[in-house]
Amino acid sequence: MTAVSSSAPPLPPSQHHHSAANNGTAKSERHQSKPRLVVTLGDPAGIGPEVVLKALCDQRFEQQAEITVIGDRTLLSRTYQTLKANAPRGHFRHPDSLNVVDLALPTSITSGVAWGEG
């Protein structure tokens, strides 16, 4: 097998190899689907949940990629409620509108308290 550099020009359509199983559909599906992006909330006592809710309110991200957030859904909801209470005119993504892989935290987290101190 020969390695091909990323700067090599693409093969003309007549030189693409297609298996009988996919009949060329894999190429068209690949161009239609968006890349997947996974975003973690980071330190649960830090600013990660706030950053995620602020950044993902911009719909351009989801126009470009399928986004999944990994973290504690309850923490994300509490962060949203706190943000809306403190900045009612702020733009934040509602956590219920996100695709979240819920990794519940084993204990309650207090924002702004370093790990091991609370």
C-alpha positions in Angstrom: 0.0 0.0 0.0 1.3 3.4 -0.9 0.9 6.4 1.5 -0.7 9.4 0.0 0.1 12.9 1.4 -2.8 15.2 2.4 -1.6 17.7 -0.2 -2.0 15.2 -3.1 -4.8 16.1 -5.5 -7.9 14.0 -5.3 -8.4 11.2 -7.8 -10.7 11.9 -10.7 -14.1 10.2 -10.2 -13.3 7.5 -12.8 -10.3 6.3 -10.6 -12.2 6.0 -7.3 -12.6 2.4 -6.1 -16.0 1.3 -5.0 -16.9 -2.0 -3.6 -20.0 -3.8 -4.9 -21.5 -3.6 -1.4 -21.8 0.2 -1.3 -22.2 1.0 -5.0 -20.7 4.4 -4.5 -23.1 5.5 -1.7 -20.4 5.8 1.0 -18.9 8.7 -0.9 -22.2 10.6 -1.2 -23.1 9.9 2.5 -19.7 11.1 3.6 -20.2 14.4 1.9 -23.7 14.8 3.3 -22.9 14.1 6.9 -21.3 16.7 9.2 -18.2 16.0 11.3 -18.8 15.0 14.9 -17.5 17.3 17.7 -17.4 16.2 21.3 -17.2 18.9 24.0 -16.5 18.2 27.6 -17.6 20.5 30.5 -14.1 20.4 32.0 -13.6 21.1 35.7 -17.1 21.0 37.3 -16.1 23.7 39.8 -14.7 25.9 37.0 -16.1 27.9 34.1 -16.4 25.1 31.6 -20.2 24.6 31.9 -20.7 28.4 31.5 -18.4 28.6 28.5 -20.2 25.6 26.8 -23.6 27.2 27.3 -22.4 30.6 26.0 -20.5 29.2 23.0 -23.2 26.8 21.8 -25.9 29.4 21.7 -24.2 30.4 18.4 -26.1 28.2 15.9 -23.2 28.3 13.4 -21.5 25.5 15.3 -24.3 23.1 14.8 -24.6 24.0 11.1 -21.0 22.8 10.8 -20.9 19.8 13.1 -22.9 17.3 15.1 -22.1 18.4 18.7 -22.3 16.2 21.8 -21.6 17.5 25.2 -20.1 15.2 27.9 -20.6 16.0 31.5 -23.1 16.2 34.4 -26.5 17.2 33.0 -27.7 18.4 36.4 -24.6 20.7 36.8 -25.3 22.1 33.3 -28.9 22.8 34.2 -28.0 24.5 37.5 -25.4 26.6 35.6 -28.0 27.6 33.1 -30.4 28.6 35.9 -27.7 30.6 37.6 -26.7 32.4 34.4 -30.3 33.3 33.5 -30.9 34.6 37.1 -27.8 36.8 37.1 -27.9 37.9 33.4 -31.6 37.6 32.2 -30.7 39.2 28.9 -27.7 37.0 28.3 -27.5 34.5 25.5 -27.1 31.0 26.8 -28.0 27.7 25.2 -30.7 25.8 27.1 -29.2 22.5 28.2 -32.4 20.6 27.2 -31.7 21.5 23.6 -28.2 19.9 23.7 -27.2 16.3 22.9 -25.6 15.5 26.3 -23.9 12.3 27.5 -24.8 12.5 31.1 -21.9 11.6 33.4 -23.3 12.4 36.8 -20.9 13.6 39.4 -20.5 11.3 42.4 -20.8 14.2 44.8 -22.1 17.8 44.9 -19.7 20.4 43.5 -19.3 23.9 44.9 -18.2 26.4 42.2 -15.1 28.2 42.9 -13.8 25.8 45.5 -10.6 23.9 44.7 -10.8 20.2 44.7 -10.1 18.7 48.1 -10.9 22.0 49.9 -14.7 21.8 50.1 
